[in-house]
Amino acid sequence: MAGLRCPIETDRTPVQVRGESLHPILWRGRQWAVTEHGIEALDGTYAIEASRLAEDLPDWSWIRQMGEKTWIDLPDFTTAFLVAIALHGGDPRLDRATIVEHYAKALRGR
C-alpha cells in the first residue's frame, strides 16, 4: 500500500520507542498506529501483519485477543483495527454485529 503524504492522527502525544521502529504510519491513535505493515504499538513492542487481521474470524478476533491484555487501550486498539481493516482490505466475516459482539466480550473479560 502506498503511504499517505501525512498520516491521519487522532493523537500526537510523544511515545518513546522501546522496540522496533514503526513502518510508515497511515493512521495514529494514542497507543496504536495503522502502518503499511498492519497494526503496530507506538512504542514498537507489538505488531500485527495486515495479512493476519482476519485470522480466526468470525469466532475470534484481534479485538478479543487484545482485550485479554491489561496494558491495552482497548478503545484505541479497536479503532486501529477497524481503520486497518478499511485500509488493508475488509473481510466479509467482519460485519457490524461481529465487531460489537467481540468488543463487548473483550470488555467483559477485563
C-alpha positions in Angstrom: 0.0 0.0 0.0 1.4 3.4 -0.9 2.0 5.7 2.0 -0.1 8.7 2.7 1.5 12.1 2.3 0.8 12.7 6.0 -0.8 10.3 8.4 -4.3 10.7 9.9 -3.6 11.5 13.5 -6.0 11.5 16.4 -3.3 12.0 19.0 0.2 13.4 18.8 1.5 12.7 22.3 5.1 11.6 22.0 5.7 7.9 22.7 9.2 6.6 23.4 10.1 3.7 21.0 11.3 0.7 23.1 11.2 -1.9 20.4 11.3 -1.9 16.6 10.9 1.3 14.6 7.4 1.6 13.1 6.7 1.2 9.4 5.3 4.3 7.6 2.2 5.4 9.5 -1.2 5.7 7.8 -3.3 6.4 11.0 -2.1 7.2 14.5 -4.0 6.9 17.8 -3.0 7.1 21.5 -1.3 3.7 21.7 -1.6 2.2 18.3 -0.8 3.0 14.7 -2.0 1.6 11.4 1.0 1.3 9.2 1.9 0.0 5.8 2.8 -3.3 7.7 -0.5 -3.6 9.6 -1.2 -2.5 13.2 1.8 -1.6 15.5 2.0 -0.4 19.0 3.5 3.1 19.0 6.3 2.0 21.3 7.4 -0.6 18.8 6.8 -3.6 21.0 3.9 -5.3 19.3 2.9 -5.6 15.6 0.3 -7.5 13.7 0.8 -8.0 10.0 -2.0 -6.9 7.7 -2.3 -10.4 6.3 -3.3 -11.7 9.8 -6.1 -9.2 10.6 -8.9 -11.5 9.6 -7.4 -14.7 11.1 -9.8 -16.8 13.2 -12.8 -14.8 12.2 -15.7 -15.0 12.8 -15.2 -17.0 16.1 -12.3 -15.0 17.4 -10.7 -11.7 16.6 -7.8 -9.5 17.4 -10.2 -7.3 19.4 -10.9 -10.2 21.8 -7.3 -11.3 21.8 -6.0 -7.9 22.8 -8.9 -7.4 25.2 -7.3 -10.1 27.4 -4.2 -7.9 27.9 -4.4 -5.4 30.7 -1.9 -3.0 29.2 -4.0 -2.5 26.1 -6.0 0.7 25.5 -8.9 -1.4 24.1 -10.9 1.5 22.5 -7.8 2.8 20.7 -6.8 -0.7 19.6 -10.4 -1.4 18.3 -10.3 1.9 16.3 -6.9 1.0 14.9 -8.2 -2.5 14.0 -11.2 -1.0 12.1 -9.0 1.5 10.3 -6.6 -1.3 9.4 -9.4 -3.4 8.0 -10.6 -0.4 6.0 -7.1 0.5 4.7 -5.7 -3.0 4.1 -8.9 -4.7 2.8 -12.1 -5.7 4.5 -13.4 -9.1 5.3 -17.0 -10.2 4.7 -17.0 -12.1 8.1 -16.4 -8.8 9.9 -19.7 -7.2 10.0 -21.1 -4.7 12.4 -22.7 -7.3 14.7 -19.5 -9.3 14.9 -17.4 -6.2 15.8 -19.9 -5.2 18.5 -20.1 -8.7 19.9 -16.3 -9.1 20.1 -15.8 -5.7 21.7 -18.5 -6.5 24.3 -16.8 -9.8 25.1 -13.4 -8.2 25.3 -14.7 -5.7 27.8 -16.5 -8.4 29.9 -13.2 -10.3 30.0 -11.4 -7.5 31.7 
